[in-house]
Amino acid sequence: MTNVRQDRHGLPLPQRLSVRLALLLTLALLPLGVVSIFQTKELRSEINGRTSEALLGETLRAAAPEIGMIRTARGIAAALSVSDRVLRDPTTCSALMSRVAAQIPQAIVVGFVQADGMMTCSTQDRSFNFTNQATFQRSIATQTPVFSVARNSIVSDLSIVGISHPVFDTAGVYRGYVEISLPQSSLNAKPTTPLNGGGRDLPDAVFWTFDGTGSVLTSSSGPDRVKSQVPRDRPLTAYIGPDARVFQAASSGGDVRTYAVVPLMADELYLMSSWRVADAPPLLQPGITQYLPPLVMWAVGLLVAGWASERLVNRHMRVLHRSIARFSQGDRS
């Protein structure tokens, strides 16, 4: 004989009115819950998209001074590379370099490095031999515009960022490159306004520029700190591409950080920012939040149905059940 579980009032649970109402209400609310989940997902995607755009914009705004300086130096180097006075005598060439250097007062040196490695034309009063410098060897090998970092410049013994542009004569023969050296101290200044996204403060925010080879050029916190801020599992060259993006990844320092990458010059210069966002409470995590509205709606619906059935039907049915039971036992009162 099959045993049917009964409640304390003697009714099988599947036959209780409150249980039946709860099941029916659950089925009735199911389509609305599915629609609510999809709407929440779409809303979250839109919020994430707008937040990413805001963060990218804030990153560009915070790094605008150093980006502008690098772009100015690159434009001047490109303009000098096509001037015929660069290939004239060192006196004429040096005079030209001194005039254009006034547009970049932070520059340590503006000069022309010959194909043999000698710089006899510059804003300095003496010659320099760049033969053993990595920038020279790379420029000679590629004969293309190059961004480079030198921890100890032979001109000033300072850490510098070098912007070079190749120089060709009228016959198309490579003759050397124009070099503009900027001290990293002038490019490492922190932004004057807090870096924030969507009205939220972004604590511990840093940003840096890197070139097409993945070498860090400048940083808002100095080159040493960047080593612990860069993504741990992928090199910077993995983020080279035409599109800006925002993502989360583990840093070399071990904490999970949010990153934004913005291409400044395709395949040549990129800007990356990194910040730590405080952890959200468990109920506000993205994976749970999107299910809260339908779950709350379902729970409230069940409570209302249970209260209504108890208040309007169940308690009266229990009174009637007890009365019938007493009547069957001979109690005629």
Solvent accessible surface area in square Angstrom, and as a share of the most:
residue,aa,sasa,rsa
1,M,236,1.05
2,T,115,0.67
3,N,145,0.74
4,V,83,0.48
5,R,187,0.68
6,Q,103,0.46
7,D,24,0.13
8,R,210,0.77
9,H,38,0.17
10,G,39,0.37
11,L,79,0.39
12,P,22,0.14
13,L,52,0.26
14,P,91,0.57
15,Q,103,0.46
16,R,58,0.21
17,L,65,0.33
18,S,22,0.14
19,V,50,0.29
20,R,119,0.44
21,L,62,0.31
22,A,29,0.22
23,L,111,0.55
24,L,114,0.57
25,L,51,0.25
26,T,45,0.26
27,L,119,0.59
28,A,70,0.54
29,L,35,0.17
30,L,105,0.52
31,P,84,0.53
32,L,95,0.47
33,G,9,0.09
34,V,67,0.39
35,V,75,0.43
36,S,22,0.14
37,I,40,0.20
38,F,122,0.51
39,Q,113,0.50
40,T,25,0.14
41,K,85,0.36
42,E,122,0.55
43,L,102,0.51
44,R,67,0.24
45,S,73,0.47
46,E,85,0.38
47,I,94,0.48
48,N,79,0.40
49,G,34,0.33
50,R,162,0.59
51,T,32,0.19
52,S,33,0.21
53,E,122,0.55
54,A,36,0.28
55,L,8,0.04
56,L,28,0.14
57,G,39,0.37
58,E,35,0.16
59,T,0,0.00
60,L,68,0.34
61,R,107,0.39
62,A,6,0.05
63,A,1,0.01
64,A,52,0.40
65,P,102,0.64
66,E,10,0.05
67,I,11,0.06
68,G,35,0.33
69,M,34,0.15
70,I,0,0.00
71,R,114,0.42
72,T,62,0.36
73,A,0,0.00
74,R,62,0.22
75,G,40,0.39
76,I,18,0.09
77,A,0,0.00
78,A,34,0.27
79,A,63,0.49
80,L,6,0.03
81,S,7,0.04
82,V,126,0.73
83,S,28,0.18
84,D,95,0.49
85,R,87,0.32
86,V,2,0.01
87,L,54,0.27
88,R,133,0.49
89,D,75,0.39
90,P,70,0.44
91,T,108,0.63
92,T,40,0.23
93,C,1,0.01
94,S,28,0.18
95,A,45,0.35
96,L,9,0.04
97,M,0,0.00
98,S,61,0.39
99,R,135,0.49
100,V,25,0.14
101,A,20,0.15
102,A,80,0.62
103,Q,118,0.52
104,I,6,0.03
105,P,110,0.69
106,Q,76,0.34
107,A,22,0.17
108,I,30,0.15
109,V,1,0.00
110,V,2,0.01
111,G,0,0.00
112,F,13,0.05
113,V,0,0.00
114,Q,57,0.25
115,A,48,0.37
116,D,89,0.46
117,G,0,0.00
118,M,63,0.28
119,M,0,0.00
120,T,51,0.30
121,C,4,0.02
122,S,3,0.02
123,T,42,0.24
124,Q,65,0.29
125,D,155,0.80
126,R,151,0.55
127,S,54,0.35
128,F,11,0.04
129,N,87,0.45
130,F,16,0.07
131,T,56,0.32
132,N,131,0.67
133,Q,46,0.20
134,A,80,0.62
135,T,18,0.10
136,F,17,0.07
137,Q,102,0.45
138,R,77,0.28
139,S,2,0.01
140,I,55,0.28
141,A,84,0.65
142,T,66,0.38
143,Q,76,0.34
144,T,66,0.38
145,P,43,0.27
146,V,5,0.03
147,F,8,0.03
148,S,12,0.08
149,V,39,0.23
150,A,23,0.18
151,R,122,0.44
152,N,109,0.56
153,S,8,0.05
154,I,58,0.30
155,V,20,0.12
156,S,39,0.25
157,D,111,0.58
158,L,93,0.46
159,S,38,0.24
160,I,9,0.05
161,V,0,0.00
162,G,0,0.00
163,I,3,0.01
164,S,2,0.01
165,H,39,0.17
166,P,11,0.07
167,V,2,0.01
168,F,85,0.36
169,D,34,0.17
170,T,153,0.89
171,A,85,0.66
172,G,52,0.50
173,V,84,0.48
174,Y,29,0.11
175,R,100,0.36
176,G,0,0.00
177,Y,2,0.01
178,V,0,0.00
179,E,6,0.03
180,I,0,0.00
181,S,5,0.03
182,L,0,0.00
183,P,17,0.11
184,Q,9,0.04
185,S,93,0.60
186,S,36,0.23
187,L,3,0.01
188,N,32,0.17
189,A,73,0.57
190,K,140,0.59
191,P,40,0.25
192,T,141,0.82
193,T,61,0.35
194,P,96,0.60
195,L,14,0.07
196,N,35,0.18
197,G,0,0.00
198,G,62,0.60
199,G,74,0.71
200,R,113,0.41
201,D,113,0.59
202,L,10,0.05
203,P,53,0.33
204,D,52,0.27
205,A,34,0.27
206,V,2,0.01
207,F,6,0.02
208,W,0,0.00
209,T,0,0.00
210,F,0,0.00
211,D,2,0.01
212,G,26,0.25
213,T,79,0.46
214,G,18,0.18
215,S,52,0.33
216,V,31,0.18
217,L,0,0.00
218,T,2,0.01
219,S,2,0.01
220,S,4,0.03
221,S,30,0.20
222,G,16,0.15
223,P,42,0.27
224,D,111,0.58
225,R,83,0.30
226,V,3,0.01
227,K,143,0.61
228,S,47,0.30
229,Q,14,0.06
230,V,27,0.16
231,P,7,0.04
232,R,134,0.49
233,D,111,0.57
234,R,116,0.42
235,P,89,0.56
236,L,16,0.08
237,T,59,0.35
238,A,35,0.27
239,Y,7,0.03
240,I,48,0.24
241,G,21,0.21
242,P,116,0.73
243,D,104,0.54
244,A,46,0.36
245,R,90,0.33
246,V,41,0.24
247,F,42,0.18
248,Q,128,0.57
249,A,28,0.22
250,A,20,0.16
251,S,0,0.00
252,S,54,0.35
253,G,55,0.52
254,G,49,0.47
255,D,55,0.29
256,V,98,0.56
257,R,5,0.02
258,T,12,0.07
259,Y,0,0.00
260,A,0,0.00
261,V,1,0.01
262,V,12,0.07
263,P,35,0.22
264,L,18,0.09
265,M,30,0.13
266,A,75,0.58
267,D,101,0.52
268,E,47,0.21
269,L,0,0.00
270,Y,1,0.00
271,L,0,0.00
272,M,0,0.00
273,S,0,0.00
274,S,0,0.00
275,W,1,0.00
276,R,100,0.37
277,V,57,0.33
278,A,76,0.59
279,D,139,0.72
280,A,44,0.34
281,P,76,0.48
282,P,102,0.64
283,L,115,0.57
284,L,108,0.54
285,Q,69,0.31
286,P,72,0.45
287,G,49,0.47
288,I,77,0.39
289,T,32,0.19
290,Q,26,0.11
291,Y,87,0.33
292,L,54,0.27
293,P,66,0.42
294,P,13,0.08
295,L,101,0.50
296,V,84,0.48
297,M,58,0.26
298,W,104,0.36
299,A,41,0.32
300,V,77,0.44
301,G,13,0.13
302,L,41,0.21
303,L,132,0.66
304,V,88,0.50
305,A,16,0.12
306,G,29,0.28
307,W,167,0.58
308,A,30,0.24
309,S,2,0.01
310,E,65,0.29
311,R,120,0.44
312,L,122,0.61
313,V,56,0.32
314,N,14,0.07
315,R,98,0.36
316,H,100,0.45
317,M,108,0.48
318,R,45,0.16
319,V,82,0.47
320,L,97,0.48
321,H,94,0.42
322,R,117,0.43
323,S,41,0.26
324,I,105,0.53
325,A,38,0.29
326,R,115,0.42
327,F,117,0.49
328,S,88,0.57
329,Q,152,0.67
330,G,44,0.42
331,D,58,0.30
332,R,162,0.59
333,S,139,0.90
